[in-house]
Every structure is written in structure tokens, then in C-alpha cells.
């Protein structure tokens, strides 16, 4: 079955929206005062890191997890909880399965600046923490009799973690 153009573009637009939100809220910043050896190289490395990160299957699976939570909350009750219990495990498994590929993809990048290498390290750390959050959430849902309290606790912890991240990559060009 062929997908429409809108279905193919939605993930890209979603990622662009997240990136814009993170830049606007100060979670990711690209500052422009002089400091780096060559601004063109640093900008190129930002593009390489962004492309490598966004090509990840775990990014798509993570987006689907948060879309699933939104849909399940709108549905509510037992139907929403069943939806989470059915669809969360394969999505969490996709995030977990993509971890080695994600690491290899970022490790393969030829980063020439210390800012680029530091950013790669921060992105790898953040991805590992995201994996832990989603794996813990999946396990708690699987082992709990009631889904909704687990979902509420996860969302509170997730939002606290996002707020504590500060700036993931700060390039001084």
C-alpha cells in the first residue's frame, strides 16, 4: 500500500518542530560569537550530527510512543490502557534495537572540532538516558495492574528529565 506524501513528510515536520521548540526554549543552542577554529566546519558538524541523530529508528519509535500516549489519553479508560499495553512493547523494543546502530552512526562521523566531539558525547549520553526511561516505563506498564498511574509517573519524570538536560549542544561559532 502506497503512503501519501503527507504521511511521509509528517515525521520530518514533527522533528523540525521538536528541534525548533528545543532551540526556542534554550535546550539546544547554537550561539554565534567567535571562538571556534572555523565556523563553517562547526556548522557542517552540526548538520552531520543532526542528520545522523534524526535518521535513527529510535527517534521515530519515540515519537510514536508519545503519540500513543496522547491517543490513549484521549481514548481514556480501559480502551486507552489496552492500547498502551498492546503498542508500547514493540515500540520500546525498536528503541532498544536501534541503540547499537545509533552509536555506530554517530561514531562514524568525522568530527574535527572539540565542540563536535563533545556534542556527540552528549547526544550519546542523552540517548542512553532516553532508552533507560522508555525501558523502565515499558517494564512498569507490563508489571503493573493499573496503567494510568504508571503513565502519569512516567510523564512527570520525563518532563523533569527534559528540564534538567539544559543545553545539549552549545556551539560557539
MIPAMAR-272348 format. One record per atom (N, C-alpha, C, O, CB): y, z, x. Coordinates in steps of 0.05 Angstrom, whole numbers, plus 5000, padded with zeros to 4 digits. Atoms other than C-alpha are relative to their C-alpha. Glycine has a CB too. Layout:
BEGIN
YZX/...
END
This chain:
BEGIN
497750005017/500050005000/502550005018/502850175035/500050244981/497650024984/506649795030/502150204991/502550254967/501249714998/497949815006/512250305034/502749864999/503249665013/500150235021/497350125002/519350145013/501650085024/500950265039/501450094974/498249954977/524950135064/501150294998/501450425018/502249805001/498949745004/527750775034/498150225009/498950425022/500750054971/502049804992/521251155046/499850005031/499350215042/497249934988/500250014971/521150915118/502650125014/502450235035/499649715009/497449904989/528551095130/500550294995/502050425009/502249834990/499549725007/528351775097/499650195023/501350365028/498250084976/500349814978/525352145157/502249985021/503050185032/497349965013/497950034981/530551845203/502650114991/504150245006/500349705007/497549895011/536252025157/499950304999/501850445003/500549884972/500449715001/533352725149/500550115028/501950325030/497250074990/499749904973/533052815225/503049985008/504050165021/498349835020/497250024994/540152555232/501650224987/503550324998/501149724992/498649785014/542453055180/499650265013/501550425016/499150014971/500649754986/538953625216/501650015026/502850215032/497050035005/498650014974/541953405283/503050054995/504350205010/499649735014/497249965006/548853365252/500650294992/502650405001/500949814977/499649725008/548154045220/499950185024/501650365027/497850084979/500249834976/545854355286/502549985017/503450175029/497549935015/497650044983/551754045323/502450144986/504050275000/500549705004/497749895014/556754255269/499950304999/502050434999/500149894972/500249705001/554054975266/500050125028/500050365031/497650084985/499949904973/554155025342/497350075012/497250195033/501750245001/502749944989/546555095351/499349815023/497949895041/497949984977/500350194979/546554475394/502749895006/504249814988/497949764993/497350104994/552754265431/499949825024/498349855042/501950235005/499650184977/554853715477/503050025005/504649904992/499149704994/497249974993/561353925509/500849795020/499249695035/500650295011/499150234984/565553415545/501850065023/502749875036/501549824982/498449964976/569553765600/498349925025/495949925024/500950305002/501450104976/567853535671/498550225014/499550455016/502049885019/501649824984/562353875710/497649875012/496949915035/499350254984/502550134992/556153445714/500649795021/502849695023/498649894976/499850204979/554852955771/501049734988/502949624998/497449965014/499350255012/555152335727/499750024970/497450044960/498349765012/500249975029/556852375653/498149794987/496849854967/502749984988/501650215012/553351715639/497050075002/495550024983/500549735014/502849924996/546751985667/499350224980/497250224968/499550095029/500549775018/547352625626/499849904971/498149994956/502250215002/500150125027/548752225562/497449854996/496249874975/502449814995/502650155002/542751785577/497750204997/495950154982/499649835026/502149805002/538452405586/500050144973/497850204963/500350215022/499849895028/540952695520/498649814981/497049904964/503050054992/501350205018/538752055486/497049995004/495549974985/501249725006/502950004994/531952065521/498750244988/496550224976/499649985031/501249765011/530652785502/500050004969/498050084957/501650255010/499950025029/532852665430/497949824990/496549884971/502849914991/502050195009/528452055423/497250115003/495550084985/500349745015/502749894995/522452405454/499350224981/497050254972/499850095029/500549775019/523253015410/499649904972/497849994958/502450195001/500250105027/524352625346/497749824994/497049784971/502549864993/502450165003/518352175358/497550174994/495450064990/499649835024/502249825003/513952775350/498950024972/500450034953/500850285010/501349965026/508852825294/500550284989/500650324965/497049955002/499549725010/510253575292/502750024987/503150194969/499950195024/497350005013/517553435273/499649904971/500750034952/502049815015/500550105027/515153025213/498550204984/499150254960/498549735001/501649805015/509953545194/501750244993/501450354971/497650085017/498249775005/515154105200/501849934976/502350104959/501650075025/498350085022/519753715154/498550014973/499550104953/501249725005/501750005024/514053635104/499450294991/499350344967/497449855005/500549725007/512654385107/502450114985/502150244964/499550175025/497649895014/519854555088/500549854974/501549984955/502549975018/499950145026/519854015034/498050114981/498550144957/499649695004/502149885017/513354305008/500950274989/500550324965/497450045017/499149755010/516454995004/502149974978/502150124958/501250175023/497950065020/522454714966/498749914974/499450014952/502049795010/501350115024/517954334918/498450234986/498550254961/498149775007/501649795011/513354934908/501750214986/501050314965/498250135022/498249805012/519155404894/501249894974/501650044955/502350075019/499050125025/521954914842/497850014979/498450074955/500949715004/502249995019/515054884810/499550284991/499050344968/497549875013/500349715006/514255634815/497250084992/495449924988/501950074979/502549885010/508656094794/497549925015/497549875039/499749934972/502750054990/501355954804/499849715010/498549665031/497950054980/500150284991/502255194809/501449965027/500349825044/501449824979/498650034975/507355254865/498450135023/498350025045/502750134998/501649874980/502955754902/497649845008/496949825031/499250284990/502350184995/496955294895/500749765017/499349685035/498749914974/499050224984/501054724922/500250075030/499449925047/502749904989/499749914973/502755124984/497250055013/496749965036/501650275001/502649944989/495555364994/498449745006/496749745024/498450174981/501450254995/492954644989/501249835022/499749725039/499949844974/498750194982/498054275030/500950115027/501349975046/502449884986/499149884975/500254775083/498049975023/498849905046/500650294996/501950014977/493754795125/500049735015/500049735040/497350064990/500050254984/493554045142/502649945014/502749825035/499349774981/497550044987/500954035157/500350185025/501250095046/502450064981/500049824977/500354645203/498249895022/498849925045/499250284992/501950124981/494354305236/501349775015/500849735039/497449914986/498650234987/498653685250/502050105021/502249995043/501549834979/498149884981/503954125284/498550095025/499350045047/501650234987/501749894977/498554455327/498849775016/498949785041/497850184989/501250224986/495153795344/502049845017/501249725037/498649814980/497950164986/501653475367/501150155025/502450025041/502349944981/498849844978/503354035417/499549885027/501449855042/498850284999/500450124973/499953715478/501549745003/502549685025/497049965005/498750264999/502853035461/503050055004/504349915020/499549844975/497149934997/509853345453/500650085028/502649985040/500750234980/499649904973/509253695520/499949765020/501549745038/498050225008/500450234982/506753055555/502449814998/503449715018/497449854994/497850195004/512252635524/502550105014/503949945027/500649974970/497649894987/517753105549/499650015030/501549975045/500750274989/500549984971/514453205617/500249735013/500849715037/497250125004/500050274989/514052445627/502849905005/503249705019/498549824982/497250094997/521652375623/501050055028/500650265040/501850144980/498949974973/525052245690/502950104996/504849954993/500049725015/497449885003/530852735685/501150065027/499850205043/499850264982/498849974973/535552725745/502050225002/502850295024/501349745007/498049794998/540453265726/498750274993/496750294979/502349944980/501049735006/539354015724/500450064971/498750214959/501550215018/499649965028/542254015654/497749884983/496850014965/502749884991/502250135014/536953525631/497450165003/495950194983/499649725010/502449854996/531353925662/500050274986/498050364975/499550055030/499849755014/533954575633/499749964970/498450124956/502850135006/500250075029/534554255564/497149954993/496150044972/501849764993/502950055005/527354005569/498550274998/496950304980/498849825022/501349745000/525054715585/500650154974/498950274962/500950175024/499249875025/529054995526/498749874975/497950014957/503050004997/501350145022/526254465479/497050074998/495950114977/500449705002/502949934999/519054615501/499750294990/497850354975/498949975029/500249725009/520255365491/500550024970/499050164956/502150185015/499550005029/523255255422/497749894984/497149994962/502749854994/502350125014/517454805402/497650204999/496350214979/499249745014/502149804999/512455345424/500550224979/498750314966/499650115028/499449795020/516055865382/499749894972/498850044954/502950105005/500350115027/516255395322/497149984993/496350044971/501349714999/502950025004/508755275330/498950284992/497450314973/498549905025/500949735006/507656035331/500850084972/499250194957/501150205021/499049935027/511956135268/498349864979/497549994960/502949924997/501450145021/508355595229/497150074999/495950094978/500349705005/502849924999/501455805253/499750284987/497850324971/499050015029/500149735012/502856535234/500449984970/499050114955/502250185012/499550035029/505556315166/497549894987/496749994966/502449804996/502450125011/499355885153/497850214998/496450234978/499049775018/502049795000/494756465173/500650224978/498750314965/499850135027/499349795020/498556965129/499549904972/498650054955/502950085004/500550125027/498256495069/497050004994/496150074973/501249714998/502950015003/490756395080/498750274995/496850284980/498849875024/501349745002/489257135085/501450194980/500650424978/500050135027/498649835019/493957395031/499149934972/498549704966/503049975003/500750055029/492357474957/502449884985/502149734966/499150264986/497650095013/499557324938/501649835019/502449925041/501750244990/498650204983/503156714966/502950055002/504150045024/499549724990/497049995000/510356844946/501250215018/503250155031/500950054972/498949814981/511557484985/499949905029/501649955046/498750274998/500350114973/508957135047/502149785005/503349775027/497149885004/498050214997/513556545035/502850125004/504350035021/500049824974/497449874997/519557005026/500450125028/502550095041/500450224979/499949884973/517957385091/500349785021/501949815040/497550175006/499850214980/516956735129/502849885000/503949845022/498049774993/497350125000/523656445106/502150185012/503950095026/500749934971/498149814988/527357075125/499750005030/501749985045/499650294989/500450004971/524157095194/500949745012/502049735034/497050055006/499250264990/525256345203/503049975003/504049885023/498949784982/497150024999/532656385186/501250185022/503150115035/501250074973/499149824979/533556975233/499549875027/501249885045/498550274999/500650134975/530056585289/501949785006/502949755028/497149904999/498250224997/534355975278/502850115008/504050005027/500349844973/497449884993/540656415280/500050115029/502050105042/500750224980/500149884973/538256755344/499849795023/500249855046/497650195002/500350204980/537056095380/502649945015/502549865039/498949744988/497550074986/544355995396/500149705005/499349544988/500350165026/499850284992/545555345432/497549925015/496850055035/502549945017/502550084987/539154985451/500649855025/499549925047/498349834981/499350164976/542054475499/503149985001/504349874982/498649725000/497150024998/549154525524/500649835025/500349935048/501350295002/499450184978/551253935567/503050005006/504649964988/499049714994/497250024992/557753965605/500449745014/499649705037/500850255018/499650274989/559753255617/502749975014/503449765025/499749784979/
END
